[in-house]
């Protein structure tokens, strides 16, 4: 887990402080902890419906805010390097030595991760509490907490594999989690739920309060995780099924109970870093030619249109909405896999995962939301993507939703159309014009007949397109499109480009927003 992950946790923990604080067991006894104990007590038989029932009961009373007064002195102010040095001893790993294909490492509280999380395992269908024991941690340079103090945990880390286990997922802070495919580095961050992001009234931050982790069957290759989440406006039960591999899948099923009416809810949320690339170099003075772990948002609409929208590091906050009904897939993707594009031997951005969301069931009308936040640092997750349903959630209602996440090199559902693989922009030939080059790659662009019939359909709204040219390279299966956009007196233009032959698309639809 790198420093950026902890810093992003800090930002959200601080933002959430007035809404969702954490604290001692005495304060929790009237809130979620008492509800958990009354519904899913240690030693009883586990059933997933009990987590749903706990969330339902929790929603019938106001959320109880508490303060983090139980952390040992100095733990909340630990420097990053000292906190990250606190790791579980080998004997503190759950299911270590059992050859079950997974081990779970409980994570200590401290630094910006002050919220207590209760951990339980489900073994032989019975609930077992994971007790905090300071003797199971290596504290490095940090003085251990006093004996006999039950600090609970801040989350957990999952390793997969029998002979050579590798870290595959981390659940820590608010409802944040991240995963990766085999051979990748941790990058983009998922959130089980996002509420009111980018609004002037302030974002509301839900928190995971407790996890129940089922002991895995060695032959299944699956790890099933249940979680209870709580927030000012709602409570919920989440079931996640983790399947690691060359593509790591996480199936997410969520049942939410609204305390209040909610008009801005986000599902399938992913966050990532974009600082600069040839497609967007607002102000960039860095030895690296590009700095980003995601390059754009990819969508497969309910109507079957493939869309790619490169992301940017804007001058001011930008929010884009891509209206759709029953989307078939969307997510933040990293299309640049060439290490020479980044020249960064530490971050290795080319090894960061793409995260693809496949809705399970019909999601109805809504929009894929894209929030782009100005950033001067690659420590910031300044790109946010999620699905926002058009229909508000009524107070007292129950909402269920399910989707499949793929943490991957490229989305498992792929188009046969050419995709935008290289994007550049720069000053145009005159006045306020901006010049763009978009390079498409695909097998069909090796067909001389298709190439000869291909035309580029480009629009700028508002604005005028000038100097449109195509450069086909069938030996490389690519076609480069060049054009200039004149915005006139406007300061923003929405661009749309698709390659067509015989009235049918040859490429995905490339969208872009440019501001002057």
N, C-alpha and C positions, 0 to 999 in steps of 0.2 A: 504494500500500500504506500503510495508516494505522498509527498508533502502536499500536492495540490488537493488530493482527496481530503486531507485533514482540514485544509483551509476552506474548502467549499463547505465542509461540515460546520466550520466556525461561523461562516456567513449565515447559514440557515438556522443554526442554534441560536445566534444572537437575535436574528429577526423574529424567531418564534418565542423568545423569552416571555413577552407579556401574555401570550396565549397558552403556551404549553411549557410550564416549568417542571422540574423534577425534584424529588426529595425523599424524605425519610418514610419509613414504613408506617409511622403513625398517621401521616397525612394521606398516604395511599390507602389506608384501611377503609376510608369512606369512599374510595373511587374504584379504579379498575382492578386493583389487587384483591379487594374484597369480593368483587364480582367473580373474578377468576376462581378464587378459593371456594365460593359457594356453588359454582357450576362444574368446575373441573378440578377437583381436589386431588392431591398427590395420592397415588395408590389405587385410584379408581380406574375402571375400564374406560378407555378412550374411544370417543366417536367424534368424527369431524363435525357432526351437527351440534356438538356441545360448544364449539368455538363460535358458531353462528348464534347459538342461544345466549352466550356470554355477551356478544356484541349487541344483540337485541336488548338485553337487560340493561346494558351500559347506556344505551341511547335513551332510556326512559328517565334518566336523571341527568342533571347538568354535569358537565365535565368539572372535576375538582382540580383547580390549579394548585401546585405545590412548588416549593423552592428547594434547590439542591443544597441542603445544609449538611448532608451526611458524608460528603467526600472528605477524605483526610486533608489536613491543612496543606496547601500548596499544590494539590493535584489538579485543580481547575486551571492553574497557571503554569503547568508543566511546559517546557519548551518541546517543540515537535520531536526533536531527535531523542530526548529522554523518554517521552511517552511511547514513541514507536519502538523503543528498546524493551518495553514490557511485553513479554511473550509467554505463552503457556509452556510449561515444562513438558517433555514427552509424555510423562505420566498424567498430564492434565488434558490430553487430547481425547475426545470422546470416540470410542470404538477403535482406538489405536491397538494394533496387534491382533485384531479380530479378523482381518482379511475380508472385510465387507465391501471393499471398493470405495469407501468414503471414510474420512475422519473429519471431525468438527473441532475447531479450536475456539473456545470461549474467549472473548475480547474484554480486556479490562476497561473500567471507566477512568476518565480523566481527560486532561487537555480540553478540547471543545465538546467531547462526548460525555457530558455529565448525566444524561438521561438514563435512569436504570431500566434494564430490560430483564425480565425473568425468562430463564431458559428451562425447558422441560424436554425430556426424551420420551418416546413411546416405545416400550420394549415389551414384547409378548402381549401387546394391546393394553398395557398398563402404563399410567402416567408416572414418570419419575422426575423429580425436581433435580436440576443440576445445581448443587450447592456451591457457593463461593468458598474457596479455600486458598488463602494467600500462599500456602506452601506449594501450590501447583503452578505458581508463576515465577519466572525469572525476572527480577526487577531491575537488573542492570545497575545504573547509577542512582536509581530512585529509591529512597527509603521505603520499605514495605509499610502497608497500613497497619494499624494496631491489631493485635490478635483478637479474635472473636467478633470482628465487625463483618456484617454481611453486606457487601457492596453490590451484589448482583453483578450484571455485566452490561457492556455497551452494545453488544452484538456478537457475531461469530463469523468465522472464516471456514470455508469448506475446501478440502483437498480431495481429489479424485484419483483413482488408479490403484492397482494392486502392487506392482513391483516398483514403479517409480511415480509416487504420488506427486501431483502438481496442483497448485492453487487454482481453483476454478470459479469461486464466487466469494463475495464478501457482503454481509448484511450488517450495516452499522450506520447509525444516525438517522433520525426522522423515519421516513419509509424508503431510504436510499438502499440500493443494492447494485452490484455490478458483477458481471461474469465475463468469461472469455472462452474462445475455442482453443483447441490444442495448438501450441506454438505462438500464441498471441501474448501481448502485454495488456495489463488493465488500462482502460481508457474511458470510454463513455459510461455514463451513470444513468441508471433507471430509477424511477420513483413509482411506487405502487399507486400513488394518488397525488394529484396536484390541484390546489384550490386557489383561485383568484390570482394567478401569476400576472405580473406586469400591470396590476391595477393600482390606481392612486390610493384606494382605501386600504391597501396592504394585503400581502399574501397571508393565507392561513396555512400553517404547517401541521399536517397529521404526523403522529408518531406511532411506530410499532411499540407495543407495551409488553407483549409476551410471545414466545415462540414455542411450538411443540414440534419436535423433529423426530420423525419415525425412523427407527433403526432399520437400515437398508438390508434387503435380501442380497447376498453376495452375487447372485446370478442375474439380478434385475437390471443393474446399471442405473437405477433411479434413486433419487433422494427426495422424499416428500416432506414439505415444511408447511406448517400451519401457523398463522399469526393473527393476533388481535391488534387492531389499530384504533386509535382514539384521537379526536380533535374537538374543537369547540362546537363545530356544526354537525358532526356525525361520528358514528363508530362503525367498525366493520370487521369482518372475518375474511382472511385471505388464505387460499391454499395454493402453494407453488410446488410444481413437480419439476425437478432438475434432472436433465439428461445430458451429461457432458460428452464431448467428442470432437471430431473435426468441425462439426457445428454443434454448439451447445444450446439446447432448447430449454426454455423455462415456460411451462404452461401455468398461467395465472387465472385463478377463479376467485372472484371477489363478490361478497354480499355486503351492501352498505345500508345502514339505518340512519336516516336523517333526523337530527334534532331540530334543525332549522331549514328553511327553504334555501336551495342552492341554485344560483343561476350561472355559475362559472366553475365547472368541474372538468378535470382533465384525466383521461385514461391513456394507458400505453405511453407514458411520458419518458422521454430520453433527453439527457443533457450532455453536451460535449464542448470541447474547446476549438474555437477557430480564431486565430489571430491574424494570419496573413497567408496569401498564396497569389500566384499570378492572376487569379480571377478577382482579387480584392486586396489592394495594397494601399490602404488609406494613408496612414503614416507609419512607416515601417523602417526602423534603423536597427537591423539585426544581422549578425553574421550568417544566419541561416536563410536560405532562399524562400522557405515556406515553414509555417508553424501552425499545424492544425491536426486534430485527431478525428475530426469529421469534415467532410468536404461538401455535403449537401443533404437535402431531404429528398428521398425517393418515395413515390406513391404509385399504387395501382388502384385506380378508381373503381367504384362500383360498376361503371360502364365499360371497364376494360382498358382504359387509357393509361399508358405508362408515362409518368411525369417525373422530371428531375429538376430540382431547383437548387443551384449552388448557393451556399450560405456566404455571408459577408461579415466583416467587422465594421459596422456602420458608424457614422459620426454621432448619430442620436439613436435612441431606442426605436426599433422597428418591429411591428407586429403584422404578420401576414396571415390571411385565412384562405384556405383552399376548400371551398364548399363541395360537399359530396353526400351521397346516400349509400349506406351499406358498403363502406370501403373494403377492398379485398386485401390491402396491405399498405404499410407506410413505415418509415423509420429514418433515422440519421445514419448515413453510410460514409465510409471512408473509401474513396475510389483510388486514391493515390497509394500505390504499393511499391514504388521505386524509391529506395533509400537515398539515392542521389538527389531526389527532389527536396529533401529536408536537410541533409548533411548534419544530422544530429545523432551522435553515437550513444547518447545517454537516454534521451526520451524515446527514440525509435518509433516515431509516429506511424511509420508504415506498417507496424505490427499491431495497431489498435483495432478493436473489433468494430464492424458495422452491427447495428441493432435493428432487426426487422420485426415488425408487429403484424401478426395475422389475426384479425378478428375471428372469433369462434361464435357463430350465430350472427344474426342480423343486428347491426348497430343503429339502423335508422338514419335520420337526417342529422347533419352536423358539419364539422369542418376539421381538417388537419390544421392546427395552429403552429406557426413558426415565430418564435421570439428571438430577435438578434440584439444583443446587448453590447454597447461599445466596450472594448477591453484593450488595455495596454500590457497585459501580462498573460503568459500561457498557464498561469495557475488558476485562471478563472474558467468555469464552465459557463460560457456566455451565449451558447446556442441551446434553445429549448424547443422540443417538438412534442405534440400530444394531440389526441382526439378530443374535441369539445362537442358534446351532443347539443343539438339545438334545443331540445326539450329540457326545461329546468327540472330539478328534483324537488318535489314537494316535501314540506315538513311532515314528519311522521311516516314517510313512505319507505319502502324496501326496494332496493335496486340491485340487480345482479348483472355481472358482466364477466366475460372470459375472453382471453386472447393467448396466442402462442408467440413467445419471443424467440428469435434466433440470433444468437451472438455468433458472428460468422465473418468470413472473409468477404463474401458477397451473398446477398439474399438467396435463400434456397429456391424461391420461385423466380425464375429468370425470363426475361423477354427475349424473343428471337430478333427483335428490332435492334438497330445500331444504337449505341449509348454514347453520351457525351463523356469523353475521356480526357480531354485537354481544353481548358478555357483560359483565355488571356484577354486583357483589356488595357487600353492606354489612350493617350490623347489622340483626337481625330485630326483630320487634315486642315480644319479651319474653325475659327470661332469656338463654340461650346460643344462641338461634336465630339463624340466618344467612339473609339474604334474597338470592335470585338472580333475575336477569332474563337470559333467553337469547332472542335475536332470530334467527329463521330467515328466509332469503330464498331464493325460487325461483319459477320460472314457474308451477308448479302451485298456488301460494298465491294466484294471481290468479283461479282458477276458483271461482266461488261455490259450486258443488256440492261440490268438494273441501273448501273451507273449512268448510262447514256440517257435514261428516262428520268433520272432524279432531278428534282427541283427543290429549292429551299423556299419555304413559306415563312416569312419573317414579318412581324408586326411590332410596332412601338406605340404604346398608348399612355400619355400623349407623345407626340413626336413623329418624325419622319425618318425613314430608312434610306440610306444612300450607299452607292458603291458596292452592291451585293455581288459577291464572287464565290465560285466553288472551285476547289482544287481536289480532284479525285486522285487517290493513290491506291488502286486496286491490289497492287502487290502487297500492300500493308493492311488491306481491308479497312481503309480509312477514307474519310472525305472531310476536308477542311472548309468551313464556311466563314467568310469575312464580310463585314458590313460596318457602316457607321450609323450612329443615331444622333440626330439633331433635335434637341428638346425644345427649340424655340425659346420662349420665355419661361417655360416650366422648369421645375427643379427635381422632378421625379418622373420616371417612365417605367412602365411595365413592359418587358420584352417577352416575346413568344416566338419560338423557332421550331420547326419540324421539317424533316426531309420527306418528300412525297414522290411517288412514281405512279402514274396512272390513277391518280386520285386516292391512293392508299398510302398510309404512313410507312416509311422505310426506317425511320428512327423514332425513338421516344420523343416526347414533347419537352423541350428545354425552356424553362422559364427563368426570368431574372428581373430583379428590381434594381434600377440604377438611380442614384441620387446625385445631383450636382451641387 
